Amino acid sequence: MPTTNEQNDSRRPVISVGAISVTGKVRDENQDRMSRSHAPLGDLYIVADGMGGYQGGATAAKIAVETIERVFTEATEGASPLTTIQSAIQQANAEIHKQAAAGKPEFEKMGSTAVVLLVRDGLAHVGHVGDSRAYIVRGGKLQQVTVDHTVVQGLVNEGIISEEEARDHDDASKLTRVLGPKAEVDVDLEPPIPLQYGDGILLCSDGLHGYVADADIQRAISQESRVQKTASRLVDLAMEAGGEDNITVQFVRYGDAETALVSPPSDPAESEGGRAWKLLASIAVAAVLGSAATFAYVTLHKPVPPGDPSSPAQASNPVVGITGVANPLEDLRTQIRDLAARVQKLEAAAKPTSGEKALGEKRKGATAGRPKRDPKPPVPKAGPGEGQPITPAPEGAPPGPEGGGNNPATPTDPAARPADPQPKTGEKKGDPETKKQ
């Protein structure tokens, strides 16, 4: 049984996930919640960011995650992925609203965001409410999938302010849609995204994207192939930028986590053999250059009869007579023989043993069933005029050529979720339709 978050299945690409959630430098408790599980419909990933002060925010986020998980657990395999995402988020909203209206002061203003990812049959299905985001990473390019439900995003959509101006806007944290305040909520559903080998999908709370620019997120992801290291690095960036909010990250890799960004190592025996041939080539070049140098030396320093002090060459030429050239030639021959002996030893050491041959055959068999990767996959558009947009597939359509089997592999659950919140004073975000604290 695998002991890491990475699970292998020779019939389809590996799905691996790195996940981390921290309180940050300022908050007294972590009101974010996250989850990943395997449901009848596929692999499910959730990030929820609670709000509402003492106990309320953490409780709302917990209700959101647990309700969404329950709906997917009860769903049948024939259910529509996007319809199930919509129903699950709406049921979570109804449950949070019910708890908020129960009369307990600590729960009166509670609410939560939610972003949900379902990976099924090589397609990524995404739905969300609030400002927790989903991104896709393809070919080293980061593209935002969801659109924030915030006042500032509305201004950007209308062309009143730019994306750069939105980052430092006074209303950057003011939400227009969350789970809980109203009995009903509209859920944004994205068209299914056909996944390609090596694609990454990032789910995160605003504790990350509110402090770290997309360009820095993209750079951090492109520099690391291990999913857990990627998630940790993103959290570190948010902490370095201030860490004033809870930070939650789930990074999902569709494809081999170790080779999605880094070329696989070559066979050790082949590498040794290659070095041996390079050494042979160096010897040949050295022999040619040595011969040429000797010829030039003999030509430029013609021997003179011994004992002729009148010749100017006698004084400047330390080699007397043609027999004097034999010494450097013999030295060169000796060096070539020594190098040839070293090459023979290197070739002998490079030959794989029977155990190494068996391991090589095992490696070839383990990778034979993996799908072929496009050496130049389409690049999703990170912004206007950049790269190529990701073409959504109609719901229920089969995956593209880079897709996997019928049921993607199940990621291993990492460490337990954050502990239940402890009592504190103050609020995290306050009223959902007011500026986050």
C-alpha positions in Angstrom: 0.0 0.0 0.0 1.4 3.5 -0.9 2.7 5.4 2.1 2.6 8.8 0.5 0.0 11.0 -1.1 0.9 9.6 -4.5 -0.9 6.5 -5.8 0.0 4.7 -9.0 -2.3 2.8 -11.4 -0.8 1.6 -14.7 -4.2 2.0 -16.5 -4.4 5.8 -16.0 -2.3 8.8 -15.0 -1.4 9.2 -11.3 -3.3 11.8 -9.3 -1.2 13.2 -6.5 -2.1 16.0 -4.0 -0.2 18.2 -1.7 -2.3 20.0 1.0 -1.6 22.4 3.8 -3.6 24.8 6.0 -2.1 27.2 8.5 -3.5 29.9 10.9 -1.1 32.6 9.7 0.7 35.2 11.8 -2.2 37.3 13.0 -5.3 35.1 13.5 -5.9 33.3 16.7 -7.6 30.3 15.1 -7.8 28.7 11.7 -11.3 29.1 10.2 -10.4 27.5 6.9 -11.3 23.8 6.2 -10.4 21.5 3.4 -11.1 17.9 2.3 -10.2 15.4 -0.3 -11.9 12.0 -0.8 -13.0 9.4 -3.3 -16.7 9.4 -4.1 -18.7 7.3 -6.5 -18.4 10.1 -9.1 -14.7 10.5 -8.8 -12.0 12.3 -6.8 -13.3 15.2 -4.7 -11.4 18.2 -3.4 -12.9 21.0 -1.3 -11.6 24.3 0.2 -13.9 26.4 2.5 -13.0 29.7 4.2 -15.3 30.5 7.1 -16.2 33.9 8.6 -18.3 35.2 11.4 -16.2 35.7 14.5 -15.9 33.5 17.6 -16.7 29.9 16.6 -19.0 31.0 13.8 -16.5 31.0 10.9 -14.9 27.6 11.7 -18.3 26.1 12.2 -19.6 27.4 8.9 -16.6 26.1 7.0 -16.9 22.7 8.7 -20.6 22.4 7.9 -19.8 23.3 4.2 -17.1 20.6 3.8 -19.1 17.9 5.6 -22.3 18.6 3.8 -20.7 18.6 0.4 -18.9 15.4 1.2 -22.1 13.7 2.3 -24.0 14.7 -0.9 -21.2 13.2 -3.1 -21.1 10.1 -1.0 -24.8 9.5 -1.5 -24.6 10.3 -5.3 -24.8 7.5 -7.8 -22.2 6.9 -10.5 -24.7 7.9 -13.2 -25.3 11.4 -11.7 -24.2 14.5 -13.5 -21.0 15.9 -11.9 -21.9 19.6 -12.3 -25.4 19.1 -11.1 -24.1 17.2 -8.1 -21.6 20.0 -7.3 -24.4 22.6 -7.5 -26.7 20.6 -5.3 -24.0 19.9 -2.7 -23.1 23.6 -2.4 -26.7 24.6 -2.2 -27.4 22.1 0.5 -24.3 23.3 2.4 -25.7 26.9 2.2 -29.1 25.7 3.5 -27.5 23.9 6.5 -25.3 26.9 7.4 -28.3 29.3 7.1 -30.3 27.0 9.3 -27.6 26.9 12.0 -27.2 30.7 11.8 -30.9 31.3 12.4 -31.0 28.9 15.4 -30.7 31.7 17.9 -27.2 31.2 19.1 -25.4 34.6 19.1 -22.0 33.1 18.1 -23.5 31.7 15.0 -25.7 34.6 13.8 -23.4 36.1 11.3 -21.5 33.0 10.2 -20.8 32.2 6.6 -18.3 30.4 4.4 -16.9 30.3 0.9 -16.5 27.0 -1.0 -14.7 25.9 -4.1 -15.2 22.3 -5.2 -13.2 20.2 -7.7 -14.3 16.8 -9.0 -11.9 14.8 -11.3 -13.7 12.2 -13.3 -12.8 10.4 -16.5 -10.0 12.8 -17.4 -12.3 15.9 -16.8 -12.1 18.6 -14.1 -15.4 19.9 -12.9 -15.4 23.0 -10.8 -18.0 25.0 -8.9 -17.7 27.7 -6.3 -19.3 30.5 -4.2 -17.2 33.3 -2.7 -13.5 34.2 -3.2 -11.8 30.8 -2.7 -10.2 30.1 -6.1 -9.4 27.4 -8.5 -6.5 27.7 -11.0 -5.2 25.3 -13.6 -1.5 25.1 -14.5 -0.6 23.8 -18.0 2.8 24.0 -19.7 4.1 26.1 -16.8 1.4 28.7 -17.2 -1.1 29.6 -14.5 -4.7 30.4 -15.4 -7.5 31.4 -13.0 -10.6 29.2 -13.5 -13.1 30.8 -11.1 -14.2 34.4 -10.8 -14.3 36.0 -7.3 -17.7 37.1 -5.8 -16.4 40.4 -4.5 -17.2 44.1 -4.9 -13.8 44.7 -6.4 -14.2 41.9 -9.0 -17.5 43.5 -10.1 -15.6 46.8 -10.7 -13.0 44.9 -12.7 -15.7 43.1 -14.8 -17.2 46.5 -15.6 -13.9 47.9 -16.6 -13.9 50.6 -13.9 -10.6 49.5 -12.4 -7.8 47.2 -13.5 -6.6 44.0 -12.0 -3.6 45.7 -10.5 -5.8 48.4 -8.9 -8.1 45.7 -7.5 -5.3 44.2 -5.4 -4.9 47.2 -3.2 -8.5 48.4 -3.3 -10.2 49.2 0.0 -13.0 46.8 -0.8 -10.8 44.0 -1.9 -12.1 41.7 0.8 -15.8 42.7 0.6 -17.8 39.6 -0.6 -21.0 39.8 -2.5 -21.9 36.1 -2.3 -21.2 33.5 0.4 -22.8 30.5 2.0 -25.2 31.1 4.9 -26.6 34.6 5.0 -29.5 33.8 2.7 -31.7 30.7 2.4 -30.7 30.3 -1.3 -27.5 30.9 -3.2 -26.4 30.9 -6.8 -23.5 28.6 -7.6 -21.0 29.3 -10.4 -20.3 26.2 -12.4 -17.4 26.1 -14.9 -17.5 24.1 -18.2 -15.7 20.7 -17.8 -11.9 21.0 -18.5 -10.2 18.1 -20.4 -7.1 17.3 -18.4 -3.7 16.6 -20.0 -0.8 14.7 -18.6 1.1 16.9 -16.2 -1.7 19.5 -15.6 -1.9 21.0 -12.1 -5.0 22.3 -10.4 -4.7 24.7 -7.4 -7.5 25.3 -4.9 -6.8 28.0 -2.3 -8.4 30.5 0.1 -7.8 34.2 -0.2 -5.0 33.9 2.4 -2.8 32.9 -0.6 -4.1 34.8 -3.6 -4.8 37.9 -1.6 -1.1 38.2 -0.6 0.8 36.5 -3.4 0.6 37.7 -7.1 -0.3 35.1 -9.7 3.1 35.5 -11.4 4.8 34.4 -8.1 2.4 31.5 -7.7 3.1 30.4 -11.2 6.9 30.7 -10.7 6.7 28.6 -7.4 4.7 25.8 -9.1 7.0 25.7 -12.2 10.1 25.3 -10.0 8.9 22.3 -8.0 7.6 18.9 -9.2 6.7 17.4 -5.8 3.1 18.3 -4.9 3.6 18.6 -1.1 6.7 20.8 -1.6 4.7 22.9 -4.0 1.9 23.5 -1.4 4.4 24.2 1.3 6.2 26.7 -0.8 3.0 28.6 -1.7 2.1 28.9 2.0 5.7 30.1 2.7 5.2 32.9 0.1 2.0 34.0 1.8 3.6 34.0 5.2 6.5 36.1 3.8 4.0 38.6 2.4 2.4 39.1 5.8 0.4 36.0 6.6 -2.4 38.1 8.0 -5.1 35.6 7.1 -5.6 31.8 7.3 -3.9 30.1 4.4 -5.2 26.9 2.8 -3.7 25.3 -0.3 -4.5 22.1 -2.2 -2.4 21.4 -5.2 -3.5 18.5 -7.4 -1.3 17.0 -10.1 -2.9 15.0 -12.9 0.0 12.8 -14.0 3.3 11.5 -12.5 4.3 13.9 -9.8 8.0 13.3 -10.2 8.2 13.6 -14.0 5.4 16.1 -14.9 8.0 18.9 -14.8 11.3 17.2 -14.7 12.7 14.7 -17.3 13.2 11.2 -16.0 16.8 10.2 -15.2 18.7 8.3 -17.8 19.8 4.7 -17.3 23.0 4.6 -15.2 24.7 2.0 -17.5 23.9 4.1 -20.5 25.3 7.2 -18.8 28.5 5.4 -18.0 28.8 4.1 -21.5 28.2 7.5 -22.9 31.0 8.9 -20.7 33.3 6.1 -22.0 32.7 7.0 -25.6 33.3 10.7 -24.8 36.6 9.8 -23.2 37.6 7.8 -26.3 36.7 10.7 -28.5 38.9 12.9 -26.3 41.8 10.5 -26.7 41.5 10.6 -30.5 41.4 14.3 -30.5 44.4 14.5 -28.2 46.3 12.0 -30.5 45.6 14.1 -33.6 46.5 17.4 -31.9 49.7 15.8 -30.5 50.8 14.5 -33.9 50.1 17.9 -35.4 52.1 19.7 -32.7 55.0 17.3 -33.1 55.1 17.8 -36.9 55.0 21.5 -36.4 57.8 21.4 -33.9 60.0 19.3 -36.1 59.3 21.5 -39.1 60.1 24.7 -37.3 63.1 23.4 -35.5 65.2 21.7 -38.2 68.1 19.7 -36.8 71.6 20.9 -37.4 74.9 19.0 -37.4 76.2 18.6 -33.9 79.0 20.9 -33.0 78.2 23.7 -35.5 78.3 26.8 -33.3 77.9 29.1 -36.3 74.3 28.0 -36.9 71.7 30.2 -35.1 69.4 27.2 -34.7 72.0 25.4 -32.6 71.7 28.0 -29.8 67.9 28.1 -29.8 67.0 24.5 -30.5 67.2 22.3 -27.4 66.6 19.2 -29.5 69.8 18.1 -31.2 69.4 15.9 -34.3 66.3 14.1 -35.5 66.7 11.5 -32.7 65.8 14.2 -30.2 62.2 14.2 -31.4 61.6 10.6 -30.3 61.2 11.6 -26.6 58.0 13.7 -26.9 56.4 11.2 -29.4 57.1 8.3 -27.0 55.6 10.3 -24.1 52.4 10.9 -26.2 52.2 7.2 -27.0 52.5 6.3 -23.3 49.7 8.8 -22.4 47.4 7.3 -25.0 48.1 3.7 -23.8 47.3 4.8 -20.2 44.1 6.5 -21.3 43.0 3.4 -23.3 43.5 1.3 -20.2 41.3 3.6 -18.2 38.6 3.4 -20.9 38.6 -0.4 -20.7 38.2 -0.3 -16.9 35.3 2.3 -17.3 33.5 0.2 -19.9 33.8 -2.9 -17.6 32.3 -0.9 -14.7 29.5 0.4 -16.9 28.2 -3.0 -17.8 25.1 -3.7 -15.8 25.0 -6.7 -13.5 22.2 -9.3 -13.7 20.4 -7.5 -10.8 20.6 -4.2 -12.6 19.3 -5.7 -15.8 16.3 -7.1 -13.9 15.6 -3.7 -12.3 15.8 -2.0 -15.8 13.3 -4.5 -17.2 11.0 -3.9 -14.2 11.2 -0.1 -14.7 10.3 -0.5 -18.4 7.3 -2.7 -17.5 6.1 -0.2 -14.9 6.1 2.7 -17.4 4.9 0.8 -20.4 1.2 1.4 -19.7 1.4 5.1 -19.1 -0.2 7.3 -21.6 1.9 9.3 -24.0 2.5 12.9 -23.2 2.3 15.7 -25.7 5.9 17.1 -25.9 4.4 20.5 -26.5 0.9 20.6 -24.7 -1.4 23.6 -25.4 -0.6 26.4 -23.0 -3.6 27.9 -21.2 -4.0 31.7 -21.5 -2.8 33.4 -18.4 -4.2 36.8 -19.5 -5.3 38.6 -22.6 -3.2 37.8 -25.6 -1.0 35.2 -23.8 -0.9 31.5 -24.7 -3.9 29.5 -25.8 -7.2 29.3 -23.9 -8.2 26.0 -22.4 -11.1 24.6 -24.4 -13.9 23.4 -22.1 -15.6 20.1 -23.0 -19.4 19.7 -22.9 -20.6 17.9 -19.8 -20.4 14.2 -20.1 -17.9 14.3 -23.1 -15.1 11.7 -23.1 -11.6 13.0 -22.1 -9.1 14.2 -24.7 -6.1 12.2 -25.8 -4.3 13.0 -22.7 -7.1 11.8 -20.4 -7.0 8.8 -18.1 -9.2 5.7 -17.5 -12.7 5.6 -16.3 -12.0 6.2 -12.7 -8.9 8.4 -11.8 -6.7 7.1 -8.9 -7.6 8.0 -5.4 -5.2 10.3 -3.6 -4.1 9.2 -0.2 -5.5 11.3 2.6 -2.7 13.4 4.3 -2.6 14.3 7.9 -5.8 15.0 9.7 -7.6 18.2 9.1 -7.0 21.2 11.4 -8.4 20.6 14.9 -11.8 22.1 15.8 -11.5 25.8 16.6 -10.7 27.0 20.1 -12.6 29.9 21.6 -11.3 33.3 20.8 -12.3 36.9 20.7 -12.7 39.1 17.7 -13.8 38.2 14.2 -12.0 37.0 11.1 -14.1 38.5 8.3 -17.1 39.9 10.0 -20.4 40.2 8.1 -20.1 38.5 4.8 -21.1 41.6 3.0 -18.7 43.8 4.9 -15.0 44.2 4.6 -13.0 41.2 6.0 -11.2 42.0 9.2 
